[in-house]
């Protein structure tokens, strides 16, 4: 059983038939018990609680308040408000779907990506290149460099693919175990469609035709000193290449410039990191000296470039068990990313502009 299926198996849906029932019948003259369920139409034609909320908000936005909203929010606010109320109703009534990995597409598009989008567009001003190299359909493995102390690069790549790809495809990341043991981050990661970085889950997603993202440098990439910026660390044993070979999907190299400078890591409190069970505890020019303000990333200018796909379907699926072939393909992907990083660094005018 994969990690995703183990996660999904923990959730149980209790059928209505097994829910607590009303025992006995009322005596003549006594009031009848309320047998309606939350969200069901109420007796006498009244609407459920979600509809009453929508009606109340809609009424409040009429008249003078609506005119004020026109001036403050601009044209089209009615459609945005209606969409928001419809979203709220679906969340209250449970009228939404998740897949076996826990991916909640609507929540990701309406909430998570909406929160990340201003960071990508206004703060880091991400320039996206080569997104046409990601196929319009079918499985594909995105392999990228990892940097920046905090893995914002993975989140910005997710926004870049969804917002710039013609098919608005979703990136399903393979994340480290640490992400899923954190109280809030783990649940958010599952809802956003991400899963453990294991070969079983990677292959399952690829065979389902998903866009899967992997950052083979792991913690060694995002936790490397600033002096080693843009120098790729080891890519491990090439497990991601083996998954792509078994699923017969192309590999698209991804190179990110700008993330290295968001949190320049000039030191590492290793003893305290081990005490807290963390891979590293960074010291930057602003953290911990400025307290909470030191956690703000620097507003660097980013470029995310997707390279030409490297096909794997020219090899049989059994080639995934050939260590030399896996090593050669892994090295090819790594060298492609490293060469592109150097090229992008030569082209950029400034870290911030």
C-alpha positions in Angstrom: 0.0 0.0 0.0 1.4 3.4 -1.0 1.8 6.2 1.5 -1.1 8.1 -0.2 -3.4 5.1 0.1 -2.5 4.7 3.7 -3.4 8.3 4.3 -6.7 7.9 2.4 -7.6 4.7 4.3 -7.6 6.6 7.5 -10.7 8.6 6.5 -14.1 7.0 6.9 -17.4 8.1 5.5 -20.3 7.1 7.8 -23.4 6.3 5.8 -26.6 7.9 6.8 -28.1 4.5 7.6 -25.6 4.0 10.4 -26.1 7.4 11.9 -27.9 7.7 15.3 -31.6 7.3 14.7 -34.6 8.8 16.5 -36.1 6.3 18.9 -39.8 6.0 19.6 -42.7 8.1 18.3 -44.1 11.2 20.0 -47.4 11.0 21.8 -50.4 12.6 20.2 -50.2 16.3 20.6 -46.4 16.4 21.1 -44.2 18.3 18.6 -42.8 16.2 15.8 -39.0 15.7 15.9 -36.8 17.4 13.3 -35.6 14.6 11.0 -33.9 16.8 8.4 -30.1 16.7 8.0 -27.8 19.7 7.9 -27.9 21.2 4.4 -31.2 19.5 3.4 -34.2 21.6 2.5 -36.2 22.3 5.6 -40.0 21.5 5.9 -42.3 24.0 4.4 -40.0 24.9 1.5 -37.4 26.8 3.6 -33.8 26.5 2.5 -30.8 25.1 4.4 -28.4 27.0 6.5 -25.9 27.5 3.6 -28.6 29.0 1.4 -29.8 31.2 4.3 -26.3 32.5 4.7 -26.0 33.2 0.9 -29.4 35.0 0.9 -28.4 37.1 3.9 -25.1 38.2 2.4 -26.8 38.8 -1.0 -29.4 41.0 0.6 -26.7 42.9 2.5 -24.9 43.6 -0.8 -28.0 45.1 -2.4 -29.0 48.8 -2.4 -26.6 51.4 -1.1 -24.1 48.9 0.1 -23.9 47.5 -3.4 -23.3 51.0 -4.8 -20.5 51.5 -2.3 -19.0 48.1 -3.3 -19.0 49.2 -7.0 -16.9 52.2 -6.1 -14.6 50.3 -3.7 -14.2 47.0 -5.5 -14.8 47.9 -9.2 -16.9 46.3 -11.8 -17.4 42.6 -11.7 -17.4 42.3 -7.9 -20.9 40.8 -8.0 -19.6 37.8 -10.0 -16.7 37.4 -7.6 -19.0 37.6 -4.6 -21.4 35.0 -6.1 -18.5 32.7 -6.8 -17.3 33.1 -3.3 -20.7 32.4 -1.8 -21.1 29.3 -4.0 -17.7 28.1 -2.9 -18.7 28.6 0.8 -21.9 26.7 0.3 -20.1 23.7 -1.2 -17.6 23.7 1.7 -20.4 23.8 4.2 -22.5 21.1 2.6 -19.5 18.8 1.7 -20.3 19.1 -2.0 -16.6 18.7 -3.2 -14.3 15.9 -4.2 -10.8 14.7 -3.2 -8.8 12.0 -4.8 -7.0 9.1 -3.1 -4.0 11.3 -2.4 -6.1 13.8 -0.6 -6.0 16.4 -3.4 -8.7 19.0 -3.2 -8.7 20.7 -6.6 -11.2 23.4 -5.8 -9.6 24.4 -2.5 -6.2 24.6 -4.2 -7.4 26.8 -7.0 -9.7 29.1 -4.9 -7.6 29.4 -1.8 -4.0 28.1 -1.9 -3.0 29.4 -5.3 -4.9 32.7 -4.7 -2.7 33.3 -1.7 0.5 32.4 -3.4 -0.2 34.3 -6.7 0.5 37.9 -5.3 3.8 36.6 -4.0 4.8 35.2 -7.4 3.5 38.1 -9.5 4.1 41.2 -7.4 6.9 40.3 -4.9 9.2 38.0 -6.8 8.0 39.0 -10.2 8.5 35.5 -11.5 9.4 35.3 -15.2 8.3 32.0 -16.7 10.1 30.6 -19.8 9.6 27.4 -21.7 6.3 26.3 -20.2 5.3 25.0 -23.6 7.8 22.2 -23.0 5.4 20.7 -20.5 3.0 18.4 -22.5 -0.7 19.4 -22.7 -1.7 16.0 -21.3 -0.3 12.8 -19.9 2.2 12.2 -17.2 5.4 14.2 -17.0 8.2 14.5 -14.4 9.5 18.0 -13.6 13.0 17.9 -12.0 14.3 21.2 -10.5 17.1 22.6 -8.5 16.3 23.4 -4.9 17.5 26.4 -2.9 16.6 29.3 -0.7 16.6 28.0 3.0 12.8 27.8 2.9 11.3 25.9 -0.1 9.5 28.8 -1.7 10.8 27.7 -5.0 8.6 24.6 -5.1 5.5 26.7 -4.3 6.4 29.3 -7.0 6.9 26.5 -9.5 3.4 25.2 -8.7 1.9 28.7 -9.4 4.0 29.1 -12.6 2.7 25.9 -14.1 -0.9 26.4 -13.3 -1.1 30.0 -14.3 1.1 30.0 -17.4 0.4 26.6 -19.0 -2.5 26.7 -21.5 -4.2 23.7 -19.9 -3.8 25.1 -16.3 -2.2 21.9 -15.2 -1.6 21.2 -11.5 1.9 20.3 -10.2 1.9 17.4 -7.7 5.0 17.6 -5.6 7.0 14.8 -4.0 7.9 16.2 -0.6 10.1 15.1 2.3 8.7 13.2 5.3 9.2 16.3 7.5 6.5 18.2 5.6 3.8 15.7 6.5 4.6 15.5 10.2 4.2 19.2 10.8 0.7 20.0 12.3 -0.6 22.4 9.6 1.8 22.1 6.7 1.1 18.3 6.4 -2.6 18.7 6.0 -2.2 21.7 3.6 0.2 19.7 1.5 -2.2 16.8 1.2 -5.1 19.1 0.2 -2.8 20.7 -2.4 -2.2 17.3 -4.0 1.3 16.6 -2.8 2.6 13.3 -1.4 5.7 11.6 0.0 8.8 11.4 -2.1 8.7 7.7 -2.6 8.9 5.7 -5.9 5.5 4.0 -5.4 3.5 7.3 -5.1 5.6 9.0 -7.9 4.9 6.1 -10.3 1.2 6.0 -9.4 0.8 9.7 -10.1 2.7 9.6 -13.3 0.7 6.6 -14.6 -2.5 8.6 -13.9 -1.2 11.3 -16.2 -0.3 13.9 -13.6 2.5 16.6 -13.6 4.8 15.4 -10.9 7.6 17.6 -9.4 10.7 16.5 -7.6 13.6 18.4 -6.1 16.4 15.7 -5.9 18.8 17.9 -3.9 16.4 17.8 -0.9 17.5 19.5 2.3 21.1 19.6 1.0 20.0 22.0 -1.7 17.9 24.4 0.3 20.2 24.3 3.3 23.5 24.9 1.5 25.6 28.0 2.5 25.2 31.1 0.4 28.8 30.8 -0.8 27.7 27.6 -2.7 24.7 29.2 -4.4 23.7 27.8 -7.7 26.1 24.8 -7.4 23.9 21.7 -7.6 24.3 19.1 -4.9 24.1 15.4 -5.5 20.9 14.1 -7.1 20.8 10.9 -5.0 20.5 7.5 -6.6 18.2 8.5 -9.4 14.9 7.1 -8.1 13.0 9.7 -9.9 14.5 8.6 -13.2 13.5 5.0 -12.5 9.9 6.1 -11.8 9.8 8.0 -15.1 11.2 5.0 -17.0 8.6 2.6 -15.5 5.8 5.1 -16.3 7.2 5.8 -19.8 6.8 9.6 -19.3 9.2 12.5 -20.3 11.4 14.3 -17.9 11.4 18.1 -18.1 14.4 19.9 -16.4 13.5 23.0 -14.5 16.0 25.8 -13.6 15.2 28.5 -11.0 17.3 31.6 -10.5 16.5 34.1 -7.8 15.5 31.8 -5.0 19.0 31.5 -3.7 19.1 35.1 -2.6 15.7 35.2 -0.7 17.3 34.0 2.5 21.1 34.2 2.2 22.3 31.5 4.6 25.6 32.7 6.2 25.5 30.3 9.2 23.9 27.1 10.6 23.1 26.5 14.2 23.6 22.7 14.0 23.4 21.8 17.7 20.1 23.6 18.1 18.8 22.1 14.8 19.6 18.6 16.1 17.8 19.4 19.4 14.7 20.5 17.5 14.9 17.6 15.0 15.5 19.9 12.0 17.9 19.4 9.1 19.4 22.8 9.7 18.7 26.1 11.5 19.8 29.0 9.3 21.5 32.3 10.2 20.8 35.0 7.6 21.6 38.7 7.5 18.2 39.4 8.9 17.4 36.3 11.0 17.4 35.9 14.0 18.6 39.5 14.5 15.4 41.2 13.4 13.1 38.7 15.1 9.9 37.9 13.2 10.8 40.5 10.6 13.8 38.5 9.8 11.6 35.7 8.4 10.5 37.9 5.5 12.2 36.9 2.2 14.1 39.4 0.2 12.2 40.7 -2.9 14.5 39.1 -5.5 13.7 38.8 -9.2 13.0 35.2 -10.2 13.3 33.3 -13.5 11.8 29.8 -13.9 12.8 28.1 -17.1 11.5 24.7 -18.2 13.9 22.9 -20.6 13.2 20.6 -23.5 11.7 17.2 -22.5 14.0 14.2 -22.2 12.0 11.2 -23.5 12.1 7.9 -21.7 9.7 5.8 -23.9 12.6 4.8 -26.2 13.7 2.5 -23.4 11.6 -0.5 -22.2 10.1 -0.3 -18.7 12.6 -2.9 -17.5 15.4 -0.4 -18.1 14.5 1.1 -14.7 16.4 -1.8 -13.2 19.6 -0.9 -15.2 21.7 1.1 -12.7 24.0 2.4 -15.4 21.2 3.7 -17.6 19.5 5.3 -14.6 22.8 7.0 -13.6 23.4 8.3 -17.1 19.9 9.8 -17.4 20.2 11.3 -13.9 23.5 12.9 -14.8 22.1 14.2 -18.0 19.2 15.9 -16.2 21.6 17.4 -13.6 24.0 18.7 -16.2 21.2 20.3 -18.2 19.9 22.1 -15.1 23.4 23.3 -14.1 24.2 24.6 -17.5 20.9 26.4 -17.7 21.5 28.0 -14.3 24.9 29.4 -15.4 23.3 30.7 -18.6 20.5 32.5 -16.7 22.9 34.0 -14.3 25.0 35.4 -17.1 21.8 37.0 -18.6 20.3 38.6 -15.5 21.1 42.3 -14.8 20.6 42.3 -11.1 19.5 40.2 -8.2 16.5 42.5 -7.5 15.6 43.8 -11.0 
